[in-house]
């Protein structure tokens, strides 16, 4: 869906989070499947950040994974 990546970047910027790496993939090659983004961030991800991301209509889930 157009604009989702930009919206994610805007939300992260509003929360003073810098994107270190952004990887995006799709579940199908015909561009009709769902997409998965893995975003590596510089800084602490708060519940407010996750809630803001979840508030984007096209985003079905947002999770924090700490490696």
Backbone as JSON Lines, residues from 0, in Angstrom:
{"i":0,"aa":"X","n":[0.84,-1.17,0.0],"ca":[0.0,0.0,0.0],"c":[0.9,1.24,0.0]}
{"i":1,"aa":"X","n":[0.69,2.13,-0.92],"ca":[1.52,3.33,-0.99],"c":[1.43,4.18,0.28]}
{"i":2,"aa":"X","n":[2.57,4.7,0.69],"ca":[2.62,5.62,1.82],"c":[2.93,5.0,3.17]}
{"i":3,"aa":"X","n":[2.87,3.69,3.28],"ca":[3.05,3.05,4.58],"c":[4.49,3.21,5.08]}
{"i":4,"aa":"X","n":[5.46,3.0,4.22],"ca":[6.85,3.14,4.63],"c":[7.12,4.57,5.09]}
{"i":5,"aa":"X","n":[6.61,5.53,4.36],"ca":[6.77,6.93,4.75],"c":[6.12,7.24,6.08]}
{"i":6,"aa":"X","n":[4.94,6.67,6.3],"ca":[4.25,6.9,7.58],"c":[5.03,6.3,8.73]}
{"i":7,"aa":"X","n":[5.59,5.1,8.53],"ca":[6.41,4.47,9.56],"c":[7.61,5.37,9.88]}
{"i":8,"aa":"X","n":[8.28,5.87,8.87],"ca":[9.42,6.75,9.08],"c":[9.03,8.02,9.82]}
{"i":9,"aa":"X","n":[7.88,8.57,9.49],"ca":[7.41,9.78,10.16],"c":[7.13,9.53,11.63]}
{"i":10,"aa":"X","n":[6.46,8.43,11.93],"ca":[6.16,8.09,13.32],"c":[7.45,7.9,14.11]}
{"i":11,"aa":"X","n":[8.39,7.18,13.55],"ca":[9.65,6.95,14.25],"c":[10.41,8.26,14.45]}
{"i":12,"aa":"X","n":[10.39,9.12,13.46],"ca":[11.05,10.42,13.58],"c":[10.4,11.29,14.64]}
{"i":13,"aa":"X","n":[9.07,11.25,14.72],"ca":[8.35,12.01,15.73],"c":[8.73,11.57,17.14]}
{"i":14,"aa":"X","n":[9.16,10.32,17.27],"ca":[9.57,9.78,18.57],"c":[11.1,9.79,18.72]}
{"i":15,"aa":"X","n":[11.77,10.55,17.87],"ca":[13.22,10.73,17.94],"c":[14.0,9.43,17.78]}
{"i":16,"aa":"X","n":[13.47,8.51,16.97],"ca":[14.14,7.24,16.71],"c":[14.75,7.26,15.31]}
{"i":17,"aa":"X","n":[16.01,6.9,15.23],"ca":[16.71,6.83,13.96],"c":[16.64,5.4,13.43]}
{"i":18,"aa":"X","n":[16.38,5.26,12.14],"ca":[16.34,3.94,11.49],"c":[17.77,3.56,11.11]}
{"i":19,"aa":"X","n":[18.25,2.46,11.67],"ca":[19.58,1.95,11.34],"c":[19.54,1.04,10.12]}
{"i":20,"aa":"X","n":[18.44,0.31,9.96],"ca":[18.27,-0.62,8.85],"c":[16.79,-0.86,8.66]}
{"i":21,"aa":"X","n":[16.36,-1.01,7.41],"ca":[14.95,-1.25,7.1],"c":[14.89,-2.32,6.03]}
{"i":22,"aa":"X","n":[14.32,-3.48,6.35],"ca":[14.18,-4.57,5.38],"c":[12.7,-4.83,5.15]}
{"i":23,"aa":"X","n":[12.32,-5.01,3.9],"ca":[10.92,-5.21,3.54],"c":[10.8,-6.39,2.6]}
{"i":24,"aa":"X","n":[9.82,-7.24,2.84],"ca":[9.57,-8.38,1.97],"c":[8.08,-8.61,1.81]}
{"i":25,"aa":"X","n":[7.7,-9.36,0.8],"ca":[6.29,-9.67,0.54],"c":[6.06,-11.17,0.64]}
{"i":26,"aa":"X","n":[4.8,-11.52,0.92],"ca":[4.47,-12.94,1.04],"c":[4.23,-13.6,-0.31]}
{"i":27,"aa":"X","n":[4.1,-12.79,-1.37],"ca":[3.9,-13.37,-2.71],"c":[4.58,-12.47,-3.74]}
{"i":28,"aa":"X","n":[4.88,-13.06,-4.88],"ca":[5.57,-12.31,-5.94],"c":[4.63,-11.47,-6.79]}
{"i":29,"aa":"X","n":[3.33,-11.7,-6.68],"ca":[2.39,-10.97,-7.53],"c":[1.9,-9.66,-6.92]}
{"i":30,"aa":"X","n":[2.53,-9.23,-5.85],"ca":[2.25,-7.94,-5.21],"c":[0.87,-7.87,-4.56]}
{"i":31,"aa":"X","n":[0.23,-9.02,-4.32],"ca":[-1.08,-9.01,-3.68],"c":[-1.04,-9.48,-2.23]}
{"i":32,"aa":"X","n":[0.07,-10.04,-1.81],"ca":[0.18,-10.58,-0.46],"c":[0.51,-9.52,0.56]}
{"i":33,"aa":"X","n":[0.63,-9.94,1.78],"ca":[1.0,-9.03,2.84],"c":[2.5,-8.79,2.83]}
{"i":34,"aa":"X","n":[2.91,-7.74,3.46],"ca":[4.34,-7.39,3.53],"c":[4.8,-7.52,4.98]}
{"i":35,"aa":"X","n":[6.08,-7.74,5.14],"ca":[6.71,-7.8,6.45],"c":[7.88,-6.84,6.43]}
{"i":36,"aa":"X","n":[7.94,-5.97,7.43],"ca":[9.07,-5.05,7.56],"c":[9.79,-5.35,8.86]}
{"i":37,"aa":"X","n":[11.11,-5.35,8.79],"ca":[11.95,-5.47,9.98],"c":[12.76,-4.19,10.03]}
{"i":38,"aa":"X","n":[12.58,-3.44,11.11],"ca":[13.21,-2.12,11.23],"c":[14.15,-2.14,12.43]}
{"i":39,"aa":"X","n":[15.42,-1.91,12.18],"ca":[16.42,-1.83,13.25],"c":[16.53,-0.36,13.64]}
{"i":40,"aa":"X","n":[16.38,-0.09,14.94],"ca":[16.33,1.29,15.4],"c":[17.46,1.61,16.37]}
{"i":41,"aa":"X","n":[17.86,2.87,16.36],"ca":[18.82,3.39,17.33],"c":[18.0,4.1,18.4]}
{"i":42,"aa":"X","n":[17.85,3.49,19.54],"ca":[17.09,4.1,20.62],"c":[16.07,3.13,21.19]}
{"i":43,"aa":"X","n":[15.41,3.59,22.24],"ca":[14.45,2.76,22.95],"c":[13.05,2.88,22.33]}
{"i":44,"aa":"X","n":[12.46,1.74,22.05],"ca":[11.09,1.7,21.52],"c":[10.13,1.6,22.7]}
{"i":45,"aa":"X","n":[9.27,2.59,22.82],"ca":[8.32,2.64,23.93],"c":[6.97,2.08,23.48]}
{"i":46,"aa":"X","n":[6.09,1.89,24.45],"ca":[4.73,1.46,24.13],"c":[4.02,2.49,23.26]}
{"i":47,"aa":"X","n":[4.33,3.76,23.47],"ca":[3.72,4.82,22.67],"c":[4.09,4.69,21.2]}
{"i":48,"aa":"X","n":[5.33,4.3,20.92],"ca":[5.77,4.09,19.54],"c":[5.0,2.93,18.92]}
{"i":49,"aa":"X","n":[4.92,1.83,19.64],"ca":[4.2,0.66,19.12],"c":[2.74,0.98,18.9]}
{"i":50,"aa":"X","n":[2.12,1.71,19.8],"ca":[0.7,2.07,19.65],"c":[0.51,2.97,18.43]}
{"i":51,"aa":"X","n":[1.42,3.91,18.22],"ca":[1.31,4.78,17.05],"c":[1.43,3.98,15.76]}
{"i":52,"aa":"X","n":[2.35,3.03,15.72],"ca":[2.49,2.18,14.53],"c":[1.25,1.33,14.31]}
{"i":53,"aa":"X","n":[0.73,0.78,15.38],"ca":[-0.48,-0.05,15.28],"c":[-1.69,0.77,14.85]}
{"i":54,"aa":"X","n":[-1.62,2.07,15.03],"ca":[-2.72,2.94,14.63],"c":[-2.79,3.22,13.14]}
{"i":55,"aa":"X","n":[-1.75,2.84,12.41],"ca":[-1.75,3.0,10.95],"c":[-2.66,1.91,10.37]}
{"i":56,"aa":"X","n":[-3.63,2.32,9.57],"ca":[-4.65,1.4,9.05],"c":[-4.05,0.17,8.37]}
{"i":57,"aa":"X","n":[-2.99,0.35,7.61],"ca":[-2.43,-0.76,6.82],"c":[-1.55,-1.69,7.65]}
{"i":58,"aa":"X","n":[-1.23,-1.3,8.88],"ca":[-0.36,-2.14,9.72],"c":[-1.23,-3.03,10.59]}
{"i":59,"aa":"X","n":[-1.06,-4.34,10.44],"ca":[-1.88,-5.29,11.2],"c":[-1.28,-5.63,12.54]}
{"i":60,"aa":"X","n":[0.03,-5.46,12.72],"ca":[0.67,-5.75,13.98],"c":[2.04,-5.08,14.02]}
{"i":61,"aa":"X","n":[2.45,-4.7,15.21],"ca":[3.8,-4.15,15.42],"c":[4.32,-4.77,16.72]}
{"i":62,"aa":"X","n":[5.51,-5.32,16.64],"ca":[6.1,-6.0,17.8],"c":[7.53,-5.54,17.99]}
{"i":63,"aa":"X","n":[7.95,-5.54,19.25],"ca":[9.34,-5.25,19.59],"c":[10.07,-6.58,19.76]}
{"i":64,"aa":"X","n":[11.17,-6.72,19.04],"ca":[12.03,-7.9,19.17],"c":[13.41,-7.39,19.54]}
{"i":65,"aa":"X","n":[13.93,-7.86,20.65],"ca":[15.25,-7.47,21.1],"c":[16.19,-8.65,20.93]}
{"i":66,"aa":"X","n":[17.24,-8.41,20.17],"ca":[18.23,-9.48,19.92],"c":[19.51,-9.17,20.66]}
